[in-house]
Amino acid sequence: MEETTCNVNNTGESIGFNRKRAEGRDASDRPKKNLQLKVRKLNPANTISYVQILGTGMDTQDTSPSVLLFFDKQRFIFNAGEGLQRFCTEHKIKLSKIDHIFLSRVCSETAGGLPGLLLTLAGIGDEGVSVNVWGPSDLKYLVDAMKSFIPNAAMVHTRSFGPMNDSNDAAISLFRKFDDPLVLIDDEVVKISAIVLRPSHSEVNDPETGLDETKPANLSVIYICELPEIKGKFDPKKAASLGLRPGPKYRELQLGNPVESDRQDIMVHPSDVLGPSVPGPIVLLIDCPTPLHLQQLLSVQSLTPYYADTAGNVLEGSKMVNCIIHLSPASVTNTADYQSWMSRFGAAQHIMAGHQMKNVEVPILKASARIAARLNYLCPNFFPAPGFWSLQHLKCLPSGLKDLAPGVGETVSAENLLKFHFRPYANLGLDKSGIPDLTSRSVIIDELLSEIPEIAEKSQQLNQLWSGNIETNGEKTYMQANRVMTEEPWLPDSALPDCLEDVTRDDMEIVFLGTGSSQPSKYRNVSSIFINLFSKGSLLLDCGEGTLGQLKRRFGVEGADEAVRSLRCIWISHIHADHHTGLARILALRSSLLKGVPHEPLIVVGPRQLKRYLDAYQRLEDLNMQFLDCRHTTEASLEAFDSNEDDAIQKEKSGNSIHPEAERVDSNLFARGSRMQSYWKRPGSPTENAAALPILKSLKKVLVEAGVETLISFPVVHCPQAFGVALKASNRINRVGKTIPGWKIVYSGDTRPCPELVKAASGATVLIHEATFEDSLVDEAIARNHSTTKEAMEVGDSSGVYRVILTHFSQRYPKIPVFDDETHMHKMCIAFDLMSVNLADLPLVPRVLPCLKIMFKDEMVIDESEDVDFETAAA
């Protein structure tokens, strides 16, 4: 039972919140018991078995595709990159059947979706579902780090193999011979073995290659999956001739056991009554990420039993490989050495699953792509077309398959949901029947106009609004918005904020990359907001799983890379997984993109628990970041650090320790605050505060370069160490020399309405506020420490903000949240994924809302096709 506490807001009204949840004592946050892996009744015959490409990252090239190995009673997944959970939701792949997850590398590209996947498994049933996670190197410390935000991580059983940093670790060691195959699973259904590849020693620590032998992420794996042989057909006539009566002995023989004859004094062996057996199918998954790994791949002796002769025939005593899935990039697979190695497998079917440009135009998440196309038709200014090439260019894109070397078996490019069947044996081979059809934008718009004919008029009206903007000297500036659509009397004329005077379109833009809560759904990704400052760089506010993929969808593959390069700072509101598990992938990509280019580590501002998780990832791959606790960016902290900065410098120059000064700052700043504050309990150590000083100076420097005057965090009421943030832009000088005040954006994070938020949002240009629940669910909002739509708007009213944009909707509202209160519609809008709000367009924001209500007039209800656990869908 939650402990509800009330606080009085600025208008004297009582606002309730769940104190236990805010302090981390909520029953729902307690760890569940350590589950043992479920023992399933296996079916050795397996009437159905296949391997299938799960196309995560195919269209965005941000993560490794996953591969599903399917049996009647078991499922195995290889790689769990970002977006896997959302992909499985859309394509109705039941995660509860998955017992084992295998990683071909332990890095953000292959494991970025693991936290979300584990959270989903933890929420299944009363006790959750346990799972084995296999990977090269010691990945246990990574899963342990997840316990800071996945309290049920005890149900994850890590199975590490390969060279270990800690020789005393209980995991399996391969030091006896590095490339010997290691048998991971061997039962009546499948035998799965692993061969570890590491980059060749000659250049492994060469700064030019960017590879470091000490980083576990540079180990990759070949997985070999072997199904048992198919027994020959039983011949009852032969059995009768050997004196056997029909009965249980027939079954024993079919199981491979000899039996005694009923009529003759002999033993009858299976080979006496069974036809010739058919060898079990074999599939290899190859991840050879760099030419340095290829050098070792070519020399792996343990693959010799799987090679054919020069004529493509299977050698005596060798095994025939039926299918090889290549996760290796085209830069490796297109080399002559790699293709020559491919030819050694004879007639094996090759599936090239590395990133290929031809897949960029085919949306993997069709449901959200359909919504994006409809919104783009309604208002292209707020909902720009995805940043990919247009459909007519699709046929011109390279297939990714160059002329193959002689002797290479049949080779196809991987496509989303492509299958290779193993059982029934009669179906052995490729199956393209499940590959989704490509739906053009024109078909989607025709469907929209057929369903809602009046939307064409609304689209035209919105386009007229934007055409009313004045263009001067190549730069658009805002004019009056009340030129059309005057039928909405609740849209009064209101004076423009001073910061919008003479504003241009290259000043600032807010891009909503994820607008859902808890876990991704078909239509909404989890929280992330990209603040585009154009030539001055960019900021990220929260970074849920799939943030990089959303950047790719918004700006295109190359445009997203540029957006990541330009990042000045990433700010994280709290430790819940839906707000930060995309962070490692963004940081790793930025580090890779800027390798060899002079640059500073990216500053990540977040709750203290986040550092442990990032430190664990840093042991896997280079994230090239500096961490700053949110509490060091509160208003009081910044003022104290500013006032003491000169003293600290003088003490340092004179050789005196600065710890006494830091201790004084510590004792003054981090005492317990008001009852509403979710966290001021444990002050930082003097060492922590001293270490924060240089990072704070770096933060100020990059913010000034980005045209941002201040970034101030403030505590909110949700969970321990939960924060909101206020960004204030620097003043600017217009063409005639007049000083124009800078804009102000406030982001609530996850919170109940609270005085700290109202104060921080005072006079803001834009308040981005969470609105997880509809107004009728206020009790649930209190229990979960979230806000309703009405409460969010009332915060905006109390703060005197110009515009309020609502986000972080419960997944029970798949497309549009429920709201009926028109008293606030003159200043608000609802965020959608990939919605982009330019500073110059803020006066027009309320005009879009009535059109959205028309577009989704029949869809403001729960989508019953969604399999969402609403208890976990509001974390």
N, C-alpha and C positions, 0 to 999 in steps of 0.2 A: 504493500500500500504506500502510495507516494505521500510525502510530507509537503503539503501545500502551504506556501507563505505568501503574504500579500505585501505589496509596496504601493505607496501612493504616488501617482504621476503628477505632472505639472498642473493638471486641471482638477486635482483633488480626487480623482477616481482611483479605486483600488484595482491593482493589477496583480493577478496571482501567478505564481511560478512554482515549479517542483524543486524544492531545496535539495533533496537527496540527489536528484539527477545533476543539479548544478555543481554539487560538491563531489560527484563521482561515486555516490553511495547507492545508486539506483539498483534495484534487484535485477533489472534487465541487463545491467552491465557486468554482472558477476560471471566469472568463468564457469562453464559447464564442466562436468566431470571428464576425465581423460578417456575418450572413447577408444575401444579397440576396433580394429578394422573389421568391418562386417564380413562374415564368412558366407559366401554365396554358394548355392548348389549349382555346380558347373554342368554344362552340357557338352561332353566331348564331341558328340556328333555335330553340333552347331549347324543347324539347317540353314542359317544365314550368317555370313561373315564377309566383311568387306573393309577396305580402308577408304577414307573419304577426306577430301581437302576442305577444310573450314577456312573460308577466304578472308580471315581477319587481316587487315593491312594491305590487301591486294589493290584496292582503289586509292589508298592514301600513301602506301609505301612507308608507313611509319613503324611497322612492327612485323614480326615474323608470322607467316600463316601457321595455323594449327592443323594437326592431322588427327583424325578420329579413327581408331582401330575398333571395329564393332563386332561383338559376338552376341549370341542370344541372351546371355546372362551377365555379360561384362562389357565395360567400355574402357578403353585406354585413350588418353589424349597426349599428344606430343606437342609440346610448347604451349604456353599460356600467355601470349602477348596481350597488350591492352585491347579492349574491345571484345574479348572472347565471351564474357558474360552477356553482353548486349547482343552479340551474334546468336548465342544459343537461345536467348529469349525470343528473338525474331523468328528463328527457324525451328523453334519447338524441340530443341535437343535437351533431353532430360539430364541435368547435371547430377541428380541423385544416383544415377547408375554408374557414375565414374568412380573407380576404386584407385586408379593409378594415374599420375601425371608425370610425364618424362620431359625433361628439359634438355635440348641439344646444346645449349650454353646457359650459364647462369648469369643473366644480365637483364637490363631493362627491356631490351628488344624481345626477349623470349619469355620473360617472367613478369612483365609489367602488369598483366591481368591477374596474377596469382592472388593478391590481396582481396580483390573483388570477388573472385571465384570462391575463395575460402570463406568469405563472409556469407555468400549465398548458401554454401554447403552448411555453414554453422546455423543458418536460420531454417533449415529443413526439419520439420517435425519438432517434437519436444526436446530432443537431445542433439539434433544436428547429425551430420554424416561425416565420418572420418575418411581420410584419404592419404595415400602414400604419395610423396613427392620425391622423384629421383632426379639427380643431376650430378654433373662432374664438379669436383671440388667440394669443399665443406659449405653447403648451403644452409646448414642448421642455424647458424648465427643470424642469417637473414630472416628465417621464419621466426626465430625467437624475438627479433627486433619488432616484428609485426604485432607482438603481444601488447605493445603499447596502444594499439588501436583496434586489434582483433582479440577480444578477451577469450575467444574460443579457440585460439591457435593451438591449444593443447591437443586438439583432435587431428593435427597435422603430424604425420609420421614421416620424418625426413630420412632419406636413404641416399647418402652421399657416396660417391666413388671417385677414384682418380687420386692424384697426388694431393696430400693434405698439408696445410700450414702447420697443423698440430699432429705430430707423429703419434701422440697418445690417444688421438680420437678413436672412437669405437667404430668409425666407418671403415668400409673396405678399402684396402690400399692396393694400388696397382704397381707399386715400385718393384715387384718381383720381375716383371717385364712390362714395359709401359704399354705396348699396344696389344697385349694378350686380350682376347675377348673375355669379358666378365659376365657370367650368367646372372641376370637379375631376377627373372621369373622363369620357372620351369614346371608347368603342371600339365594336365591332360588337355588343356585348351590351347596353350601357346608357350613357346620358349622365346624369351626376349633377352638378347645379349647386347653388350655395349663395348665399343672400342673407342678409346679416348685419343683424340688428336691434339697435338699442341704445335704451335709454330716452330719452325726449324730454328735451332740455336744460333745459327750464324748471324742472323740479323734481328733476333728477337728483342733486344734492348736498344735497337737503333732508333733514335728520336725521329728519324724521317718516316719510319713505318708506323710509329705510334703504338707499337706493341710492347708490352712489358710482361715478361714471363711470370712475374710474381702476381699478376692480376688473374684471378680465377676465371674471369669472363673470357679470357683468351684461350681457354680449353674448349674444344668442341667434341661432339660425339657422333659416331656412326651407330645407329640402332639396327639390330638384325632381329626380325620377327619371323619365327618359323612355326608353322602350324603342323600338327601331327599328320602322318601319312593317312590316306584314306584306304581302309582295308578293302581287299578284293571281295567280290560278290560271293556269298555263301552258296554252295552247290549241295542241295539236299540229296540228290541222287548219289553223289560220291559218299556222303555221310551214311546213307543207308547201306551202300555196298561195303562199308567198313564196319557194319554191325551196330550202328547207332540208331536208337529209337528217337523220334521227335520229342523234344522236351528241353529241360534246362541246360543240357549239355551242348545243345546248339548255340545257346547264348554264350556259354563259356568259351567255346571255340571262336566265336565272333569277337570276343574280348581279348583273344590272343593267348588263351590258356589251353594246354593239352588236357584231354580227358581220356578215361578208360572206355573201351568199346563195350557195348552191352552184350554182344553176341560172340565176339572174338577175343582171344587173349592177347590183345595188342593195345598200345597207346595211340590215340589219334591226335595228331598235331594240327594246328591251324592251317599250315601250308598244305595239308592233305585235302582240305575241303574248301579252301578259299581261293578265289582267283588272284591274279597278280595285284599287288597293292599299287596305289598311285601316290607318288611322293607328295608330301604336304607342301602347299604353296609357301613361298618365302618372299618377304618384302624388306627392302633396305631403306632406311632414311638417312640421307647423307647431308651433313652440315659442314661444309668446308669454306669458312668465311673469307679466307685470304690466300694469296699465292704461297705464303709461308706455311700455311696448313697443308696446301696441296703437295708440297715437297714431302711431307711425312705420309700423306695419304698414298702416294705412289709407291712408298716403300713398306707399307703394312703387309707383313707376311701372313697374318691370320685371316686375310680375305682370300687367300689362294684357293681354299676348297670351294669357293663360290664362282671361280672363274671358269669360262669355257675355253676350248682350244681355239686356234687361229681360224678354224673354219666355222666357229660358232657352236660347235657341238659340246655337250656336257661330257667332261672327262669321267672315266671310271672312278668311282669313289667320291666324285664331286657332287655338289648340290646345285640344282637348277634354280636360279633366282627368277621369279615371275615379274616382279615390279620393283622399280627403284624410284623413290621420291627424292628429288634433289632440292634441298633448301638453300643450296649455295647460290651466291649472286652471279649475275651474268658475266661480271668481270673475271670470274673464275671458270665458269662452265663453258665459256666461249673460247678458252685457250686450247691449243692443240694438245697439250699434255693431258688435260682433263678429259677431252673427248676420246683420246687414245685409251685412257683408262676406262671410260664408259664402254668401249668396244669389247673389253675383256669379259663382259657379262653375256655375250651371245645375243640371244633373241629376247632378252628381258625388255619389258615395257618401261620406258623412261618417262617420268612426269617432272617437268621443270617448274618448280614452285618458287624459285627466287623472284624478286621484284622485276616485273616487266611492264613497260610503259603501255602496252596494249590493254592492260587491265584498269588503267586509271579512269577511263570513262564509264566503267560499269559499276554503279553503286552497289556496295555489299549490303548496306542497310537500306533496303528499298522503301520501307515504310516512311522513314524520316526524309528520304530523298523526294518522295511523293509530296509530303507536306511542304518541303522547302520549295518545290516547283510551284505549288499553288500560292504560297505566300509571295514568291517572287512576282507572279502575275499580278497579285493584288497591289503590291507596293514595292517595286524594285529598289527604291531608295533606302528603305529600311531592311529589305530582304534581298540583298544582291544575289545574282546567279552564282552558283558554286564556281570556284576558281579553276575549274578544269577546262580542257579543250572542248570545243563544241562537238556534237555527235557526228557531224559530217566529216570530221577529220579522223574518225576512228579507224576507217579502212586504210588510212595512210600511215598509221602508226606501225613501227617495226614490231614484228611478232616476238622478238627476243631470241629467236632460234636462227642462228646462222647456219650455213652449210655445214652439215655434220661430217665428222671423219668417217671413212669407210668402215663398215663393220658394226656401227652403232645400231642397236635395235630400234624398233619404232619409238619415236619421241614425240610427245605432245606438250603443249604449254598447259600448266595447271589452270583450271577455272573453278570458280566457286561451286562447291558441292559436287565436283567431279568424283566419281567412285571407281574403284577397281575391285571387282567381286572375286572372292575366294571360294565361297560356298553359296549355293549349290555348285558343284564342280562343273556342271553343264554351262553355268553362266560365267566361268572364269574369264576375266578380261575387263576392259573399260566399260563404263556405263555413264553416258552423258545425259540421261533422261532427267536427272534432277537439277541440272544447271538452270538457274533462273533466266527467264526471257528478258531481253533488254527493252524497257519501255521508254519511249521517247517523250520529251517534254510536251510536244503538241498533243499527244494522246491524253496525257494527264490533264492538260488545260481543257481539252474538249469535254472530258468527263466532268470537270468542275462546272463548266458553263451549262452542261446538261442538267446537273443536279441543282445548281443555284444560279439561275439566269441573271438575277439582279446583281450578281457580283461584278459583271462587266461594267455596269454604270458606276459602281463604287470605285472600281479600279481607275476608271477615267477621271472621276472627281479627284482622287488622290494625285494622279499625275498632273492635273491642272494646278493643284496646290504647289507642287514643286516647280512647275513652269512659271509660277508667279515670283519665283526668286529672281533677283536682278543680277545680271552678269556685268561686271565692270572690270576692265583690264585683265580679263581671263580669270578673275576670282569671283565666285558667287557669294553674295551676302544676302541675309534674310530681309524680306520686306513684310508686308502685312499678310497674315494667314487667313484672315476673314473674308476672302474673296469668293469662296464657294462654300457649300455645305453649311449655310447659315441656318438650316432647319434645326440644328441642335442648340436650343436656347441655353443649355447648361454650359456652353463654351463661351464664357464672357471674354471681352477684350481685357487683356492684362498687360501691364507694362513689362517690357523686356528687362531682364536683369542687366545691370551695367556690363557684366562680363561678355554679353552677347553683342555689344556694340561693335560694328565693323568686323565681326568675326568672319574668318575664312574657313574653307572646307579642309584645309591642311593643318588645322589647329589641334583638334582632338576628336577621337571617335571611340565609342564604347561598343565592343563586339562581344556578344554573349555566346560563349562556346558551349556552355552547359547550363541548363535551367531546371533540371529535375533534382529530386532529393533522394538520398540513401543509395539507390542503385540505378544503373542506366535502364531505360525502357526503350521500346521501339521508337518512340518519338522524341524523347528528351535524354540528353546525356547529363552526367552529374556536374557539379558546380565548377565553373571557370569563367572568368571575365577578363578579356584582353583590352587593355587601354592603349589604343594606337595613338602615338604622338608624332607619327609620320617621320619627318627627317630627324627628329630629336630622339627617336627610339620608342620603347614601349614598356609597359608594366603588365604583370599578371596578378590578378586578385583571385586566389584559390586556383587549384590545379588538379581537378579530379581526374580519374582514369579516362583516357581517351582524349585528353586536351590536345595532344599533338595531332591526332587524327582529325579533330575538328578544325584546327588551324589549317591543315592540308585541304579540307573541304572548302574552307572559306577563301583561302588565298592561293590555292594550287600547291602542287608539290614543291616547286622552286620558291614560290612566294612565301610559303610557310617557313622554309629554311631561312629566308631573309628575316622574317619576323622573329625567329628564335635567336638569330645572330644579334638582332637589335635590342634584345631584352636588357633593361637596366636594373630591374629588381623583380623578385617574386615575393608576394606577401600571402601567407597562409593563415586562415582565421582560427582553426582549431584542429584537433588531432583526428577527428572522424574521417574514415577512409574516403568518403565521397568528396572530400575537399582537398586531398593532397596526393593520392596515389599515382597521379600522372606526372609528378614532379621529377622523379628519377629519370624518366625517359626524356623529358625536355632538357634537363641538365646534361645528360650523357650526349645527346645530339649536339647541343651547343658546344660542349667541349671538343667534340669531333670536328665540327664545322670550323672552329677557330684554331685548330691545331696548326702550329707553325706561324700563326698571326699574333702579333703582340696584342695582348688584351688582359683585363683584370678578371679575377674570379667573380662570378655572379653572386650578388648578395641575396640570400633567402631570409626573410623575416617570418618567423613562425613561433608557435608554442614550443616550450622547451622539450617536450617529449619527442617532437619531430626530429630533433638532432640525432637521437639514438638510431632511428630508422635510416637517416641519410648517411650516418657514419658507417652503418653496416653495408649499405650500397657502395660506399666509397672503397670498401675492401674488394668489391667485385670489379668495378670499373671507375674510371676517373670522372667525377662529377664537376670538378673545378668550381667549387662554390665556397662562400663564407656564410656562416650561420649567425643570425642575430635574434635573440629572444624578443618576442613582441613587447614584453614589459619594458625593455630598454628603449622602446619607441613611444611610450606614453608621453603625454604632455608634461607631466611632472618630471619624468626621467630626463627628457630632452632638455628641459630648463636647467636641471641640476647639473647635467653633464656639460652644458654650455658654460655655466657659471664657474665650473671647476676645471675646465679644460686647460686654461692658462696655468693654473696652479700645478696641475698634474705634469705639464710639460716642464715647468721650472724644477719640480722635484726630480724629474727623470734626468734633467741635465746636470743637476747637482749631485746625482748619484744616490739620492735618498729613495727609499721604497715608496711607491705610490699606493701601497695597500692601505695605509691608515686613511688616506683620503677616500679611497674607494669604500672603505668600511663605513666612513661617515655618510657617504652618499647612500650606501645600502641601508643603513639603519633609519635614515630619514625618509627614504622613498618607498620602501616596500613593506611598510607596516600594514596591518589589516585595515581595509577601507570600510565602506558602508556595507550594510547587510546584503545589498543587492549585488555586490561585486562577486563574480563567480570564482575569483582566485586572486588573493594577495597573501597567501598563507606562509609560503616558505621563501624567505628572501634569498637572493642569489649570494653566492660567496663573494668575498672581496676580490678573489682571483677572477671570477666570472665577470664582475663589473669592470675590472681593469682591462680584461681582454676585449670587452665590448667597445671600449673607447676608440681604437683605431678603425674598427668596422663601422662605427657610427660616423666617423669622419669620412670614410669612403662612401657611405650611403649618401651623406649630404652632398658630396661632390657629384655623384652620378645623377642625383635628383636635380641639382642645379643645371647640369648639362642638358637634362631632359625638359627643362622649363617648369619643374615642379618645386615649389617653395618649401612645402612641408609634407611629410607622411607621418601621421599621428595615429597610433593604435589606442583603443580604449576598451575596457572590459565590458562584456555583455553577459547575459544570463542564459546559459545553455548547458555547458559542461565545464569541468575544471579547465582553466586556461583557454577560455573562449574569448575572442576579440572581434571588434569591428575596426574599420579604418576610415580615416578622413584624409583626402588628398586635396591640397590647395595649390593651384598653379601660380606661377610668378606673374606679377603685373606685366603688361606689355604697352608699348607706345604705338599709337596708330599713325596714319599718314600725316596728320597735321600736328603731331607732337603731343597729343593728349594721352595721359596715363589711363589705361583701361585695367580695372581689377581682374585678377585671374579667376577662372572658374573653380568651383569646389565640388568634388564628388565624395559622397559618403556611402560606404558599403556596410551593411549591418552584420554580415556573417549570419550565423544561425543564432536566434535569440528570441526571448520574450521581450515585449516592450519594456524599456527601462530608462531611467533618467539619464544615464551616461550616454545612451544613443541619442536621445532628444537633444541633449546639450551639444554633442559633437556635430549633429546634423543642422544646427542652427544656421539659417540663411544659406543652406547649400543650393547649388545649382541643380544637382541631381542627387536624389537619395535612391540607392538600389537596396531594396528591402526584401527580405525573405517573406513569403506568404505561403507557408506549407499547407495550411488547412483553410477550408471554407468557414464562414462565420458560424455556422451551426455546430461546428466541432471544436468550440473553444475549450471544452473540458479536455479534449485530447491534446489540444495545443498546449495547455497548461501542463499536462502530464509529461509531455515530451519536450517542454521548454522551447516551443516554436511559436510563431505568430499566425493569426488569421489575416485574411485580406483586409478586413475592416480595421483591425489593429494596426496593420502596417500603414494604412492611409492616415490614421489618426496620429501616428508618429510624425508623418510628413506635415500634417496640419499644425501640430504643436511646435514643430521646428521651423515653420515658415519656409519650407523648401519650394523651389520653383516647379520641379518635376519629380514624380515618383515612378520608378519602374519596378514592378514586382517580379520576383523570381523564386527559385527553389520550391517548386510545386511538388506536392505528394504525387507518387506515381498512380494514385487512384484517379487522378485527373490526367488521362493520357495525352490529350491534345490541348485543352483549354480549361482553366480552373473555373469553379463555380463562383460567380459574384453577381450581386443584384443591386448593390448600393451605387446609385447614380449621383449621389451628392459629391463624390470625389472625382468624377470622371473628367473634370475640366483640367486635371493636372497629372493624370496617370496613364500608364500603359502596361501591358503584360508582355514579358520577355518570352521569346522563342529562341531555340537554338539557331545560331548563325545570324541572328538579328543584329544589325549594325546601326547605331544611332550616332550620327555626326552632331557635333556641338552646334553647328549652324542650323540643324533641323529640330532642335529641342522645342521651339514654339509649335511645331506641327505634331508632336507626339500624341496629344489627346485625340487628334482627328482620326487616327488609325483604329482606335479601340472599337468604335461602333461597327466598322467594317469587319473586324475580326469576329465580333459577336454574330454577324450575319453569316460569315463563312463557316463558323463552327456552331451554328444555331442548334443543330441536332446532335451535337457531340459533347455536350457539357455533362457527360455522365461517365461512369466507369466503363472502360473497354473490357468486356467480359472475356475477351480472348487473351488478355494479359494474365499471366500466372504470377501475381504479385502478393507477397505477404505484407499486409499493411502494417503489421506490428513493427516490421523492420524497415518499412518504406518511409519512415519519418525519423531516421536516426539523426 
